[in-house]
Amino acid sequence: ITVAVSSRALFDLVEERRIYEEQGVEKYVEYQQQNENVTLKPGPAFHFVKALEHVNARLLELYPDDEERFDIVLMTNNHAQVGVRLINSINHYGLTIERFCMTGGKSPIGYLTAYLTNLYLSADSEKVQEAIEAGIASATMFTANKDVAYSDTQLRVAFDGDAVLFSDESEQIVKEQGLDKFFEHEQLNENKPLAQGPLKGFLEDLGKLQKKFYAKNERLNCPIRTFLVTARSAASSGARVLKTLRSWGLEIDEALFLAGAPKGPILVKIRPHIFFDDQMFHIEGAQKLGTIAAHVPYGIAQKYQKSA
């Protein structure tokens, strides 16, 4: 399961980015080479990547001859001359990232397809948009505004529902016709599965790995836990979501229906390594309370965000 991560998602490169924007590429490369023995601080995707590697270690214990696990690729438009600092930082933290793709200023999107990427995480919203349009599950990473402790023994991934796991068909009705029409539509279509959204495939990948642990009687000790955190109400529009997941043959460990309440306080309790949502309003609310959030630029909400 290939997870491609940009260097600005994996590490904190805010200062380096400022040098690049204010002084240009030559000064940026020079700065990186002069500081190649200075370890970079963790970025927003760092804890997620560490958790993926923990899952890999557990899989290796249970299935020493099986190669079905996460393959993390550093996918960056950095120049190769910056590679030594990135390698030194990766080695400092004991990360197992063997595959690098450094495109020297060119967009890495074409390589994502070649690497058969299952998930792409970047700090660059334009590249993420490009990847989504190419049909690759992608999200823009945002750093949390507070430090919180993350689980070292369990990968915890939280997903929004509409326009993330599912298509935006229901969200279109909310935006264009209001909540009453939406509730009516969902009840009428309760037994009709929703179409898939951009992150459905990644939930499927997590489910496949979970089943490998269950097969070894490790359900209670599984190092992967998934959460659905949705603004939907359970009574009026929850059944369709649960029936859709069932029709896909997917299990989600916990489903939280918030009926429009803010997601931030719930996410503080969950402490996911990553939370995927299509609306910046929810991303910002999560960030404020210390959750690392990833924006999925998909569906009708993007049109409304731009106009707002």
C-alpha positions as CSV (number, residue, x, y, z in Angstrom):
1,I,0.0,0.0,0.0
2,T,2.0,3.0,-1.3
3,V,1.7,6.2,0.7
4,A,3.5,9.1,-0.9
5,V,4.4,12.0,1.4
6,S,5.9,15.3,0.4
7,S,9.0,16.7,2.3
8,R,6.9,19.6,3.6
9,A,4.3,17.2,5.0
10,L,6.9,14.9,6.6
11,F,9.1,17.7,8.0
12,D,8.7,21.3,9.2
13,L,10.2,23.3,6.4
14,V,8.5,26.6,7.1
15,E,11.7,28.6,7.4
16,E,13.2,26.9,4.3
17,R,10.1,27.6,2.3
18,R,10.4,31.3,3.3
19,I,14.0,31.4,2.0
20,Y,12.9,29.7,-1.2
21,E,10.0,32.3,-1.7
22,E,12.0,35.4,-0.7
23,Q,15.5,34.6,-2.1
24,G,15.0,32.0,-4.8
25,V,16.0,28.5,-5.5
26,E,19.8,28.9,-5.5
27,K,19.8,30.4,-2.0
28,Y,17.4,27.8,-0.8
29,V,19.6,24.9,-2.1
30,E,22.7,26.6,-0.7
31,Y,21.0,26.9,2.7
32,Q,19.9,23.3,2.7
33,Q,23.4,22.1,1.9
34,Q,25.0,24.3,4.6
35,N,22.5,22.8,7.1
36,E,22.5,19.2,5.9
37,N,23.6,17.9,9.3
38,V,20.9,19.9,11.1
39,T,18.0,17.5,11.7
40,L,14.6,18.8,10.5
41,K,11.8,19.0,13.0
42,P,8.7,16.7,12.4
43,G,6.0,18.0,10.1
44,P,2.2,17.3,10.1
45,A,2.5,13.8,8.5
46,F,5.4,12.7,10.7
47,H,3.3,10.9,13.4
48,F,1.1,9.3,10.8
49,V,4.2,7.9,9.0
50,K,5.6,6.6,12.4
51,A,2.3,4.9,13.1
52,L,2.3,3.3,9.6
53,E,5.8,1.9,10.4
54,H,4.6,0.5,13.7
55,V,1.8,-1.4,11.7
56,N,4.5,-2.7,9.4
57,A,6.6,-4.0,12.3
58,R,3.6,-5.9,13.7
59,L,2.7,-7.3,10.3
60,L,6.3,-8.5,9.9
61,E,6.1,-10.3,13.2
62,L,2.9,-12.1,12.2
63,Y,3.6,-12.6,8.5
64,P,7.4,-12.7,8.0
65,D,7.2,-13.9,4.4
66,D,4.3,-11.6,3.3
67,E,5.1,-8.2,1.7
68,E,1.6,-6.7,2.0
69,R,2.2,-3.7,4.1
70,F,2.8,0.1,3.8
71,D,5.5,1.4,1.4
72,I,6.3,5.0,2.2
73,V,7.7,7.1,-0.6
74,L,9.1,10.6,-0.2
75,M,7.6,12.4,-3.2
76,T,9.0,15.9,-3.5
77,N,9.7,18.5,-6.1
78,N,12.9,19.3,-4.2
79,H,16.2,19.3,-6.1
80,A,18.5,16.2,-5.6
81,Q,21.1,18.4,-3.9
82,V,18.7,18.8,-0.9
83,G,18.4,15.0,-0.6
84,V,21.3,14.6,1.9
85,R,19.5,16.7,4.5
86,L,16.3,14.7,4.0
87,I,18.1,11.4,4.2
88,N,20.0,12.5,7.4
89,S,16.7,13.6,9.0
90,I,15.0,10.3,8.1
91,N,17.8,8.3,9.5
92,H,17.9,10.4,12.6
93,Y,14.3,9.4,13.4
94,G,14.8,5.8,12.4
95,L,12.2,6.0,9.6
96,T,12.2,3.3,6.9
97,I,11.8,5.4,3.8
98,E,13.8,3.8,1.0
99,R,12.1,5.2,-2.0
100,F,12.7,8.9,-2.9
101,C,11.3,10.7,-5.9
102,M,12.9,14.2,-6.2
103,T,11.6,16.0,-9.3
104,G,13.8,19.2,-9.3
105,G,10.9,21.7,-9.4
106,K,8.6,19.7,-11.7
107,S,5.2,18.5,-10.5
108,P,5.4,15.0,-9.1
109,I,1.9,14.0,-10.1
110,G,2.9,11.9,-13.1
111,Y,5.2,9.8,-10.8
112,L,2.3,9.2,-8.4
113,T,0.6,7.1,-11.0
114,A,3.8,5.3,-11.9
115,Y,4.3,4.4,-8.2
116,L,0.7,3.1,-8.0
117,T,0.1,5.5,-5.2
118,N,-2.8,4.7,-2.8
119,L,-2.6,7.9,-0.8
120,Y,-0.7,11.2,-1.4
121,L,-0.1,13.7,1.4
122,S,1.3,17.2,0.6
123,A,1.5,20.7,2.1
124,D,0.8,22.1,-1.4
125,S,-2.9,22.4,-2.1
126,E,-2.5,22.9,-5.8
127,K,-0.6,19.6,-6.2
128,V,-3.2,17.8,-4.1
129,Q,-6.0,19.2,-6.3
130,E,-4.1,18.0,-9.4
131,A,-3.7,14.5,-7.8
132,I,-7.4,14.3,-6.9
133,E,-8.3,15.3,-10.5
134,A,-6.0,12.4,-11.6
135,G,-8.1,10.0,-9.5
136,I,-5.5,9.6,-6.7
137,A,-6.6,9.8,-3.0
138,S,-4.9,12.9,-1.8
139,A,-5.1,15.5,1.0
140,T,-3.4,18.8,2.0
141,M,-1.8,18.5,5.4
142,F,-2.3,21.1,8.1
143,T,-0.2,21.3,11.3
144,A,-2.1,21.2,14.6
145,N,-2.0,24.4,16.7
146,K,-1.2,22.4,19.9
147,D,1.0,19.5,20.7
148,V,-0.8,16.4,21.8
149,A,0.3,12.9,22.6
150,Y,-0.3,10.3,19.9
151,S,-0.6,6.5,20.3
152,D,2.6,4.7,19.6
153,T,0.9,1.3,19.4
154,Q,-2.1,2.0,17.2
155,L,-2.6,3.8,13.9
156,R,-5.7,5.9,14.3
157,V,-7.4,7.3,11.2
158,A,-10.5,9.5,11.2
159,F,-12.6,10.1,8.1
160,D,-15.4,12.5,7.4
161,G,-18.2,10.8,5.4
162,D,-19.7,12.9,2.5
163,A,-17.2,14.0,-0.2
164,V,-14.4,11.9,1.6
165,L,-15.5,8.3,1.9
166,F,-18.6,8.8,-0.1
167,S,-19.4,11.0,-3.1
168,D,-20.8,14.5,-2.6
169,E,-24.2,13.7,-4.0
170,S,-25.9,14.2,-0.6
171,E,-23.9,17.3,0.1
172,Q,-25.1,18.8,-3.2
173,I,-28.7,18.5,-1.9
174,V,-27.8,20.2,1.4
175,K,-26.1,23.1,-0.4
176,E,-28.6,23.6,-3.1
177,Q,-31.9,22.6,-1.5
178,G,-31.4,22.8,2.2
179,L,-31.5,20.3,5.1
180,D,-35.1,19.3,5.0
181,K,-34.8,18.1,1.4
182,F,-31.5,16.4,2.3
183,F,-33.2,14.4,5.2
184,E,-36.1,13.5,2.9
185,H,-33.7,12.4,0.1
186,E,-31.6,10.2,2.5
187,Q,-34.7,8.5,3.9
188,L,-36.1,7.8,0.5
189,N,-32.7,6.4,-0.6
190,E,-31.8,4.6,2.6
191,N,-31.2,1.3,0.9
192,K,-29.4,2.7,-2.1
193,P,-25.6,2.8,-1.4
194,L,-23.9,6.1,-1.8
195,A,-21.3,6.3,-4.6
196,Q,-17.7,6.1,-3.5
197,G,-15.6,9.2,-2.6
198,P,-11.9,9.8,-3.0
199,L,-10.8,8.1,0.3
200,K,-12.9,5.0,0.0
201,G,-10.0,3.0,-1.4
202,F,-7.7,4.0,1.5
203,L,-10.3,2.8,4.0
204,E,-10.5,-0.4,2.0
205,D,-6.7,-0.8,2.3
206,L,-6.8,-0.3,6.0
207,G,-9.6,-2.9,6.3
208,K,-7.5,-5.5,4.4
209,L,-4.6,-5.1,6.8
210,Q,-7.0,-5.2,9.8
211,K,-8.3,-8.6,8.6
212,K,-4.7,-9.9,8.6
213,F,-4.6,-9.2,12.3
214,Y,-8.0,-10.6,12.9
215,A,-7.0,-13.8,11.2
216,K,-4.2,-14.2,13.8
217,N,-6.7,-13.6,16.6
218,E,-5.5,-10.1,17.2
219,R,-8.8,-8.2,16.8
220,L,-8.6,-6.8,20.4
221,N,-4.9,-5.9,19.9
222,C,-5.2,-4.6,16.3
223,P,-2.7,-1.7,15.6
224,I,-5.2,0.0,13.2
225,R,-8.4,1.7,14.3
226,T,-10.7,3.6,12.0
227,F,-13.3,6.3,12.8
228,L,-16.1,7.9,10.9
229,V,-16.7,11.5,12.2
230,T,-19.7,13.0,10.3
231,A,-21.9,16.0,10.7
232,R,-24.9,13.8,9.8
233,S,-27.6,13.0,12.3
234,A,-27.9,9.4,13.2
235,A,-31.7,9.2,13.3
236,S,-32.5,11.2,10.1
237,S,-29.6,10.3,7.8
238,G,-27.3,7.8,9.5
239,A,-28.7,4.5,8.3
240,R,-27.8,5.1,4.6
241,V,-24.1,5.7,5.6
242,L,-23.9,2.5,7.6
243,K,-25.8,0.4,5.0
244,T,-23.4,1.8,2.3
245,L,-20.3,0.7,4.3
246,R,-22.0,-2.7,4.8
247,S,-22.7,-3.0,1.0
248,W,-19.0,-2.3,0.3
249,G,-18.0,-5.1,2.8
250,L,-16.2,-2.5,4.9
251,E,-16.2,-2.2,8.7
252,I,-15.5,1.0,10.5
253,D,-14.5,0.7,14.1
254,E,-16.3,3.7,15.5
255,A,-19.0,5.9,13.9
256,L,-19.7,9.3,15.5
257,F,-22.8,11.1,14.2
258,L,-22.5,14.7,15.4
259,A,-25.8,16.2,14.0
260,G,-24.0,19.4,13.0
261,A,-22.0,19.9,16.3
262,P,-18.3,20.9,16.0
263,K,-15.9,18.0,15.3
264,G,-12.9,19.4,17.2
265,P,-13.9,18.3,20.8
266,I,-14.7,14.7,19.6
267,L,-11.4,14.5,17.7
268,V,-9.5,15.6,20.9
269,K,-10.9,12.4,22.5
270,I,-10.0,10.2,19.5
271,R,-6.5,11.7,18.9
272,P,-6.2,10.4,15.4
273,H,-2.8,10.6,13.6
274,I,-4.8,12.1,10.7
275,F,-8.3,13.4,10.1
276,F,-9.6,13.7,6.6
277,D,-12.4,16.3,5.8
278,D,-13.5,18.2,2.7
279,Q,-14.5,21.4,4.5
280,M,-11.9,23.9,5.7
281,F,-14.3,25.0,8.5
282,H,-13.9,21.5,10.1
283,I,-10.1,21.4,9.3
284,E,-9.6,24.7,11.2
285,G,-11.8,23.6,14.1
286,A,-9.7,20.4,14.4
287,Q,-6.4,22.3,14.1
288,K,-7.3,24.7,16.9
289,L,-7.8,21.9,19.4
290,G,-4.6,20.0,18.4
291,T,-5.7,17.6,15.7
292,I,-3.6,17.1,12.6
293,A,-6.1,17.5,9.8
294,A,-5.9,16.8,6.1
295,H,-8.1,18.7,3.6
296,V,-9.6,16.6,0.7
297,P,-10.4,19.1,-2.1
298,Y,-13.3,17.3,-3.6
299,G,-17.0,17.9,-4.3
300,I,-19.4,20.8,-4.1
301,A,-18.1,22.2,-0.8
302,Q,-15.0,23.5,-2.7
303,K,-17.1,25.7,-4.9
304,Y,-18.7,27.2,-1.9
305,Q,-15.4,27.7,0.0
306,K,-13.9,29.5,-3.0
307,S,-16.9,31.9,-3.3
308,A,-16.8,32.5,0.5
